[in-house]
Amino acid sequence: MKRFLLLYIFLHLIFSCGNSADTSIKKVDASLTSPPNTAKPLSAEQKLQVYRFDTLFTRLHKAGQFNGTIIIAKEGTILYQKALGYANRERASLLTDSTQMQLASVSKVITATAVLKLYEQGLIKLEDTFQNYFPEFPYPDVTVQQLLNHRSGLPNYIYLFNEQIAQPNYKMNNEEVMDLFCFKVPKPYLKPNTRFNYCNTNYALLALLIAKVSKLSYSDYLQTAIFKPLGMRHTSTIVNLDTIRSKIANPYNLKWQPVALDASDYVLGDKSIFSTPYDLFLFSEALFQNKLLKAQTQDLAYTPYSTEKKLSNYGLGWRMRSFSDSLKKEVYHNGWWHGYRTAFHRRLKDKVTIVVLSNQLNRTAYQTWKIYQILDNIQSIEALPEEE
């Protein structure tokens, strides 16, 4: 009885402290641009989940294994939202819920969504070759769909053009990546559609496609078609990022040494979107509610296209696990760029959204299986492989 009383008092203190965990759950309509204004009390089960989430991330932070921001939601309800650690260690500036972080390869999810929006409008055909839109492109058999699902066989520009990327004070752009491919015509790794081969070049090219068919820059199209309508007020590409007024988390390695940008940071589509967990929650909810893409289009995005991959797979911009199980199917993307590690995971059946963003190279950002363990009240679960 005494142990139960102590636990009750401890839980009461946890949920009375604004920095520990939110004491209410918030229902959000993704069509709104204002913050949620309704709340209802947590159930006893949800309070226990929040306590366990907070215990998990606080313990990791105190052990020096996590520095970042988190949001965990289910069926449109935010269960847990937290910021832990430094945005700028040199200035002792702390992270907040509105601190922006480089999404790294999680940016590919947004690029793919933009392509699919233009597909819904009839401006892009997935079966078309990329050369159909860019006649100068020297690889005639690569299709838009193969760029989306990483079956193009193209080489990765980041590894090909090290000499150019290493130039001091140089900001490479997507047009220059295209020019280098057209001029040098590097040998493909594989014939198109041979097998899955994860490649940043695919999404750098898709950013060019978005700009061409929308008649806007890639950055402006995202703002016009996605960020602004969904109220994603703290999301932008690096090109439109206001580094003076924005709250941007500095990237660090494991020894808290700042990690510098390089020329490839300014190539868009494969990375270089900055955002927050809350904005990605809004994005996720808009997908769950079929407000951003139609259900049929999302079915295309969540279809596994690489049958040679047995444990996981890749759709159109999304990795996936348990892809043959309608109850457990999870679509997600991780990211790793400079000092940032990012995870954006969604379980489709019960509309779970998990966002973990870190500005330090701790691998714990990818350990979302621990969050599912708490959500599903499972005592033990096998650790899952980490994939960017």
Secondary structure, DSSP 8 states (H G I E B T S, - for coil): -HHHHHHHHHHHHHHH-TTT--SEEEE--TT--S----EEE--HHHHHHHHHHHHHHHHHHHTTS--EEEEEEETTEEEEEEEESEEETTTTEE--TT-BEE-GGGHHHHHHHHHHHHHHTTS--TTSBGGGT-TT-S-TT-BHHHHHTT-S----HHHHTHHHHTSTT----HHHHHHHHHHH----SS-TTSS----HHHHHHHHHHHHHHHTS-HHHHHIIIIIHHHT-TT-EESSS--TTTS-B---B-TTS-B----GGGG--SSS-EEE-HHHHHHHHHHHHTTSSS-HHHHHHHTS---TT-SSEEE-SS-EEESTT-TTT-EEEEEEEETTEEEEEEEETTTTEEEEEEESB--GGGG-THHHHHHHTT-S---------
